[in-house]
Amino acid sequence: MAISSIKLKVWSYPSYIYYGIKADIWDGGHQIPFVARWPAMIPAGTISQEPIFLTDLIGTVAKILGFDLPGNAGEDSHNILLALY
């Protein structure tokens, strides 16, 4: 029996309406939600359509802490604070 012919009951939909999962090349593997809570800075209910990447967290946290990253750390990381509020 082929795996594609097996029907599984799925109780959660981590990729929402997108096809695929994190290990795939399809949108479901790349368009995953990012949830941030920072009551002093991010108003409740804020929604941003700005694409961000996990690597961006290094640059963002460094900015929050006032830390300058060395030139060879987080080369692909960007500060995403403006996308959060």
Phi and psi in degrees as a GROMACS rama.xvg file:
@    title "Ramachandran Plot"
@    xaxis  label "Phi"
@    yaxis  label "Psi"
@TYPE xy
-73.9632  146.377  ALA-2
-59.1524  -36.304  ILE-3
-66.3855  -17.2854  SER-4
-90.4233  -5.66512  SER-5
-85.7634  127.166  ILE-6
-101.559  125.655  LYS-7
-108.677  146.27  LEU-8
-84.883  119.635  LYS-9
-110.635  126.351  VAL-10
-99.7391  -9.05493  TRP-11
-135.746  154.65  SER-12
-126.183  81.3923  TYR-13
-63.1299  -23.7194  PRO-14
-97.9398  6.48384  SER-15
55.5432  -118.522  TYR-16
-92.9513  0.0739094  ILE-17
-92.4399  148.393  TYR-18
-84.0586  135.93  TYR-19
102.189  175.179  GLY-20
-130.203  -177.84  ILE-21
-55.3254  -30.378  LYS-22
-83.6024  -0.466971  ALA-23
-99.5281  166.556  ASP-24
-88.4753  -9.93977  ILE-25
-75.9343  167.477  TRP-26
-54.7867  -34.3157  ASP-27
-62.4994  -21.5851  GLY-28
-86.3547  -10.4085  GLY-29
-123.178  -32.5458  HIS-30
-95.3169  79.4428  GLN-31
-112.719  148.463  ILE-32
-70.3135  148.624  PRO-33
-121.392  121.044  PHE-34
-110.327  128.658  VAL-35
-128.974  138.805  ALA-36
-130.837  120.154  ARG-37
-151.699  82.6064  TRP-38
-51.7787  -33.3891  PRO-39
-74.0064  -19.6063  ALA-40
-122.752  -34.8195  MET-41
-109.008  114.064  ILE-42
-61.4654  141.394  PRO-43
-58.2697  139.58  ALA-44
83.4119  3.68165  GLY-45
-67.2851  133.035  THR-46
-126.22  130.939  ILE-47
-121.079  138.358  SER-48
-97.2157  7.14534  GLN-49
-70.3195  125.481  GLU-50
-72.375  134.422  PRO-51
-131.373  165.25  ILE-52
-129.291  154.186  PHE-53
-55.7981  -36.536  LEU-54
-63.8984  -21.6156  THR-55
-67.8516  -17.7332  ASP-56
-66.3989  -31.9356  LEU-57
-62.2105  -48.0469  ILE-58
-67.4082  -35.1396  GLY-59
-69.6255  -48.0446  THR-60
-64.5133  -38.3336  VAL-61
-61.0095  -41.5868  ALA-62
-65.2423  -43.7414  LYS-63
-59.5895  -41.1564  ILE-64
-83.9759  -6.23734  LEU-65
72.0216  30.0416  GLY-66
-103.117  130.742  PHE-67
-88.4435  120.917  ASP-68
-73.9856  142.821  LEU-69
-63.0583  157.974  PRO-70
-58.4029  -24.1614  GLY-71
-101.732  14.7686  ASN-72
-118.952  127.039  ALA-73
64.2301  43.3802  GLY-74
-57.2503  -34.5077  GLU-75
-98.0699  9.45324  ASP-76
-93.9193  138.981  SER-77
-126.893  149.713  HIS-78
-72.5452  119.812  ASN-79
-105.274  14.4818  ILE-80
-55.2469  -39.774  LEU-81
-66.0935  -24.6223  LEU-82
-77.0707  -17.3652  ALA-83
-88.0759  -22.1863  LEU-84
